[in-house]
Amino acid sequence: MGARLSIDPARFNDDGWVQTRLAAVPNADRGAVKSALNYTYSDDGPVNLPRDRLLKAKPYLDSAEQVLVGWLYTRTNGNLRSTYGAASLRAARSGRYRCQRCSFDDVRALNLDHVNGRVANTPFACLCANCHTIKSREQDWTGRPADRSDGVRTGAG
């Protein structure tokens, strides 16, 4: 198995680090890379990333950033936008791209959990695949504890 793809939390909200990264990028692509880095690392950064900027920035991102930006893009700009949106990006950022239960940090295994099930205005949590599965099996999709008295899960989902 290869090395973990994780994000250094020291990169968050560090304009100096962003400027250092931009110094190695050709002028024509700097705006796109700056947008992608702020989307990824700034707590008050943009909550979506236009596709043209994503495509222009991708070659300048490291492997973990490429996976992460692709994962987040589908939730803020892509086909999962209506189910996730900006709130999910903010939750992932605030968790510093680590599982909020066990601190696992490989971005390939992260999920955005609808804390109270897929209901309107639910908060999100950044969880690793294992913790997300465990949490989902402890509760049904509405967020209520699952009834396991007969071994069959109840509720929607």
N, C-alpha and C positions, 0 to 999 in steps of 0.2 A: 504494500500500500504506500502511496506517495505521502508527501508532507502535508500537513494541515494547511488549508487556505483560510487564514484568519486576518483580522484587521487590528492594527495597533491602536488602542484607545487614545494614545497620545496625539494622534492625528486630528482629533475632534476639535473644532473651533480654533484651529491654529493657522492663522492667516500667513504667518511666516513660512510654515511648512508648505502651504499651497503655493506661495510665490516661488519657493525653491523648486517645486515640481514643475511649475510653469516655465522656469528658466530653460529647461531642456526641451521645450516644445516649440516648433516653428510658429512664428507670429500668426500665420493664417489659421492655426488650429487652437491657439491659446484660449480664445473665448469659449469654445466648446469644452475644452478640458477643464477650465475654471468652473463652468456650469456643472459638469459632472462631479467634480471634487466637492463643490459646495452642496450639491444634491446629496452626496454621500456623507460628508463629514461636518456640515454646519447645522447646529441645532435649529437655527432660524433660516436655513437655506431654502431653496426652491422646493416645492412639493411635487413637481413634475419635471420631466426632462424631455424636451422636444426630440423626436426621433433623429432629425438631422444632426443635432448636437451629440446625441448618444453615439451614432455611427462614426462621427468625426473623432470623438474622444477615445473610443474603445481601444485603438492601437497603442495609446499612451498610458493605459491603465494596467496595473499589475494583475496577475491571475485572479486573486481574491476579489479585487475591485470589479473585474469583468463579470465574474459570477454574480456578485452582489448587485451591481447596477442592472444586469439583465433580470434578476429576480425581482427587484424593486420596481423596475420599469413596468412590468406586466401588471403590477398592483396599483400604480399611480397613473399610468398613461394607456396601458393596454387593455386586454379583454377582461381583466379582473378588477378594473377600476371601480365599477359600481358596487362590488362586494367588499373592497378594501379601502382604497383612496388614501388621502393624505394622512388620516389618523394612523394607518398601519405603518407608513413611513416614519412618522414621528415616534411610534413605539419602538420600531427597530433601531432608530438612531439613539433613543434614550437608553436602550439596552446595550448600546455600543456593539451591536451585532454579536451578542453572546446570549446564550440561553438564560432567561431570567430565573430559572429554577436551579440549574446545575453549573452554569457558567461555561458550558461547552462552546467553543468559538469557531469551529470550522463552518464557514458560510454555506458550504454545500449541503449541510444538514439542518439548516435553520428553517423554521416555519413561523408564520404569523398566525397566532391563535386568536379567534374571536372569543374573548374571555367569557362572555355570557351566552355563547352560542350565536348563531347567525341571526341576530335580531338588530333592529335599528339602533344606531348610536352606541353599540357595544364598544368597550375599550378593547385594545389589542395587547397581546404580549408576544415577545420574541422568545420562542421555545425551540429547543433542538427536536429532531424527529422523535427521539425516544420519549422525552418529557411530554411532547404534544400528544403522542399516542396514549400514554398513560393518563394524561389529563382528560382526553376525549373518552376514554373507556371508563373513567371514574364518573363522568357526567354525560348526560345526553346532550343533544344539540341545543336545547333551550337553556342549558346552564344549571338545570335542576339535577340533584343527585339521581343516578340511575337506580331503578328498582331491580335488584338482583336476587330477590327471594326465590324466583323460580329458574334462575340462570339465564333468563332472556332479558335483554335490554329493552327498556321502554322508551317512549318518546320518539320524536322525529329523528331521522338520521340513519 
